[in-house]
């Protein structure tokens, strides 16, 4: 595998956990419960558990692989090392295109909460450009700003839970007889929708060149961040179901704002809106950094244009990749809607984790930290969740995969020596 200028190792375990939590606690927790309730009713709690199980399996695979290959690129690198160049490319391409769509989704969600009516698109583009500038100045600034945002979001979510569960005039709806009202497919669909809210823990694995003691730090940070987020999501899910009930939750456009409104705490609604905007901003911040570093790894191997492999001589960040990403996401914000961006993102992310589980399954005993059954369960879970996505998302995802494969085939053909040489 080719090499280039190394990135600086600046992050400890705490910073890595914060970045992982910041990658997961984003717009998903403010937006995904309503469609999940529409699919499964109170059964979204089962869907949440299923999504958490798949996420845990994926997290252990990523942690195990990151310990053996502590370098930037995540499953792109792991796939190349364990399975070959083509699986690695498919993982990297799926990650880059899927997370680029996630960047657009997070930017649009931020603008929906923070921008005046009619100004959503310009504000979303401005958010992308601003956070790209933060990453351009160095990863330590990313960690500090993410720490602040995660603190704000967790305080807001805590406020929602406390207000919702202590409201004197709230009548609990209960879940008796409702957990399976949506049927097996509805529950699976809710799991697929809720998985979008978990995606992000592998963000830590893509920073293998930037954490201190990566063999120890990365596995701890991934599992710790996921456990913290699962607890938070479970508390919020139970709260919104108790306060709103499955039917009202299914039609809510801003479920957490509605929780405090129903609890007669109208003063808290603006605070929750600010928290939602901060959550989307925090996820966007982490995504911009993660996509840039995977693009860096792919460019080093010629799977993307080599210009993207540039590392800034002062800030030691992949500044060419970050600039290109900001430009592409800005265009996406202007031409796509939020639902389309989320569906397309989920398609790419699930394929990425599928390859991660297969790669981890092939690791030898001395590099194994978890039983192989977790990788089997994780791969099967990814496949099951993929088929719950809207057909349009699957079609667009497959189309973009074909485009990526075509690009690589053309590049390999051009690089091949002529006959007789």
N, C-alpha and C positions, 0 to 999 in steps of 0.2 A: 504494500500500500504506500502511495506516495506521501510525502510530508511537506510541511511548509512552516512558516514562522509559528512558534508556540504561543498560546494564550497564557496570560498570567494567572497563577493559582492564588486566589485571594479569599475564597469563601470557606467558612467553617461550617460545622453541622447545623448550627442554629440558623444561619443565613440560608443554607440549602433547604431546610425545612420550611422556612418562611416563604421562599420562592415557590416551593412545591404547593404549599397551602394556597398561596396567592394565585397559582395557576389553576387550581381546582375551584376555589370559592370565587366565582365570577357571576356572570349574568345568569348562568344555569339555575342557580338556587332561587333566583327571583322570577324566573320565567318558565321553568320546566315542569313544575308541579301541576299547573292547570291542564296542559295537554295530557299529562300522565293520568290525571283524574278523569279526563274525558274518555281515555282508553280503558281504564280499569277501575274507576271509582276508588273506594277505600283500598282496593287491591294494589294501589300504587305503593303501599308499604311493602308488599311482597316483591313488587318490581324493584323497589329501592334496595331491598336485601339482595336480590339477584344481581343487580348492577354492581353493588358493593362487592359481592363474591367474585364476579368476573374482574372487577378492577383490582381486587387483592391478588388474584392469580397473575394478572398482567404485571402488577407492581413487583411481585416476587421474581418473575422472569426478568424484568428490567433490572432489578437490583442485582440479581445473580450475574447477569451479563455485564453490567456496568463494573462490577468488582473485577472481572477478568479483563475487560477492555476499557480502562479509564481514560477515554479520549472523547473529543467532541464528535457528535454524529448520531448517538443513540442506536436504534435498531438498524439504521443504514450500515453502520460499522459492524454490528453484531451479525447481521444477515450476510454480509460479505465474508466475514471471518468463518462463520459456522456453516453456511449453506451455499455460498458462491456469489459471484458478482451480480447475477440477475435477481435473485431474491433480495439481496442488499439494495439494489437499485429500486425495486418495486416498493420496498419499505421506505426508503428515503423519499421517493417521489410521492408516495401516498401521504407521508408526513408533511412534506412541504406544501402540497396542494391543499390537503385537508386543513392544516393549521393556518394557511393563508386565508382560507374561507372563514376559519374561526376568528382570525383577526378582524375581518370585515364585520362578522356578526357582533363581536364585542364592541367595536367602534360604533355600530349602529344602535346597540342597546344603550351604551353610554349617552349618546346624543338624544335618544328617546326620553331619557330622564332629565338630562341637563340642559337641553337646548330649547329656546323659544319655538313656538309653532312656526313651521316653514323654514327653519334654519337647521334642521336635523342633519342634512347631508354636509353642508359646510363645516359644522361643528365636528362631525364624525371624521372628516378628512383632517381637520386641524388636530384632533386627538392623535391620529395615527402619526402625523408629522412630528408632533411634540414628543411623543414617547420614543420615536425613532431617534430623535436628537438626544434623549436621555441615554439610550443604549450606546449611541455613538461616543459619548463621553466616558464610558467605562462601566463595567459590570458592578463595581461596588456601589455606584450611585443607583443602579437598578435595585440592588438588595435593600438599600436604605429606604428608598421610596416605596418599595413593595411592603416593607415592614410597617410603614405608616398606614398604607391603604388596608392591609389585612387587619390591623388593629381596629380601624374605624368600622370595617364591615362586620367583624365579630361582635363589636359592641352593639351595632344596630340589630344584628340577628338576635343577640341576647335580649335586647329591648323588646323585640317582637314576641319572643317566647314568654318572657315575664308578663307582658301586658296581656297576651292572649290567654295564658293559663290562670291568671289571677283576677280576670274581669268578673265582677260580682254578678252581672246580669247575663252572663254567657250560659247558654244551655248546651251541655255536651251532646253531640249527636250520637256518639257511640259507633261501633263498627260491627255489631252483631249481624251476621248474615250477609254482610256487604263485601267482605274481603274477596270473594270469588264471583261477585256479580258480573264482572267484565269477561269472565271466562279465561281459559288458558292463553288464548292469543292476545286478549286485551292486556293481561298481566305481562306477557313477553313484550308487547309493544311499549308498555309503560317503562319496562326495564331498558329498552333501547333508547327511549327518550331521556330517561334519567341518567343514562351512562354519559351523555354529553356533559352533564354537570360534574362528573368525576374526572373526565379527561384532563390531563395536565401533570400527573405525577411523574411521567417519563421526561418531563421538562428538566428534572434534576439530572437524569442520566445523560442528557445532551450536553451537560456542562462538565464532562469528565476532565477536561483540561484546566478547569478554573476552580475546582475545590481542593482544599488541603486534604491530604491523606485519603484519596478517593476510594481505595479499597474498603476502608472502614466507614467513611462519611456517607457515600452514596447509598449503600443498602439501608443504613439506619435512617437517613433522611426520607427516602421514598416510603418506607413502611410507616414511619412516624407521621408523616404528613397525611397519608391516606387514612390512618386510624383517626386522627383528629377531625378530618373532614367528614368521615362517616358518622361520627357522633353528632356533629353539628347538624348534618342533613336529617338525621333521624329525629332529633328534637324539633326541628322546624317542620318536618312533614307531619308529625303527630299534632303539633300545635295548629297548623292550618286546617287539618281534617277535623279536629275537635271544635274549632271556632266556626268554620264555614260549612262543614259537611261536604261530602263528595260532590253533590250536584252543584252547589254554589261555587265550589272551588273549580269545577270543570269549566265554568263560564267566566271566571274572573280574569280580567286583563292585567291586574297588578295584585296578585293574591296577598302579598305581605302587607301592602298598604291597606287592603280590605280587612285584614285581620285586626289591625289597630283601630280601624274605623268602626267595625262591628263591636269592638270592645269599648267603644265610646272614648277612645283616646285620640281624638282628632289632632291634638297638638303633636302627636308622634308621626303623623303621615309625612310631613316634609322631611323629617329626619330619615325615615325609611327610604324616601326617594333619593336623598343624598347618598345613603348607603348603597342603594342599587347602582347608582352612577359610579360610585367609588369601586364597587365590586367589578363592574365591567371594565373600568380603567385598569384595575390591578391585573385582571386576566390578560388584557391586551398588552400590558407592559411586559409580562412574562412571556407571552407568545411571540412577540417581536424578537426577543432575545433568542428563544429556542429555535425558531425557524431559521434565523440567520446563521446559527451555528451548524445546523444540519446542512444548509446550503453550502457552507464553507467546506464541510467534510466531503460533500459530493463533488464540489468543484475541484478539490485537491486530487480527486481520482478521475477527473475528466467527464463525470456523469452530468455535470452542469458546466456552463461556460467558465473557463479558468479565471476570467476576470473576477468572478465572485469569490475566489480564494484569497483576495487581498486582506491583509491584517494591518490595521492602523499602526504606524511606527511608534506613536506616543501612547495611545489609549489601549493598544493590544486587543482590539475587538475587530470582528469581521465587517468593516465599515462598508465595503462594496455590497455585500449581501444585504445589510440592513437598509441601505439606500434603495436597492432594487425592490426589496420587500415593501417598503413604504410606498413606492410608486404603484406597485401592483395592487396593494390593498386599497389605496386611494381610488383607483379606477373601479375596483369591485364595489366599493361603497356607493359609488355613483350609479352603478348599473344593475345591481341585484337587490333582492329584498331579504329580510332577516330570516324568514323560514327556509328559503332556498339555501342560504349560506350555512345554516345549522345542519340541514339534511346532508349536504355535500360534505361538510366537515366530518360528520359522524361516519360516513362511508370510508373516507380516507383513514381516519384514526383507527377504526376497527380492523382494517386490513393491516395497518402498521403493527398493531398488537398481535394479530394472528401470526405474523412472521416472527415477532419477538418470542412468542411462546414456542414455536417450532424450533427456533434457534437455541433457546434455553434447554429444550428437551435433548439436544445433541451434546450438551456439555459433559465432559468427563467427570469422574467421581471427585477428583481433587478440587474441581472448581464448583461443585454443586453445594448449594446452601439449603435447598428445599427439595422435597420429593418430586419425582417426575409427574406424578398424578396431578399436581397443581398446573403444570403446563398443558396437560391433556384437557383438563377442565377449562382452562383459560382459552385455548384455541377453539374448543367446541362452543364456548360461550360467545366468542367473537362472531363465529359463523351464524349462530342463532340470532344474535342481535342485529346483524347486517340485514337479514331477510325481513325484519320488522320495519325497515326504513321505507319511506314513500318510494314508489316505483320511479318517479322522476329523478330522485336523488341517486338511485342506483344507475339509471341510464346515463346521467351526466357524469357520475363517478367513473363508470366503465369507459366512457368516451375519453375522459382526460387521461386515464391509464393508458389507453391505446395511443394517444398522442405522445406520452412520455416514452413508451416502448418504441414508437416510430423514431423519435429523436435519437434514442440510444443506438438503434439499428443503423441509422444513417451515419452517426459518428463512428461506430465501429467499422463500417464499410469503408469510410474515407481513411481511417487509420490503418487499415489492412494493407500490407505490402502488395504491389502489383504481381500478377502471375509471373513466375520464372525468376523472381528475385529471392 
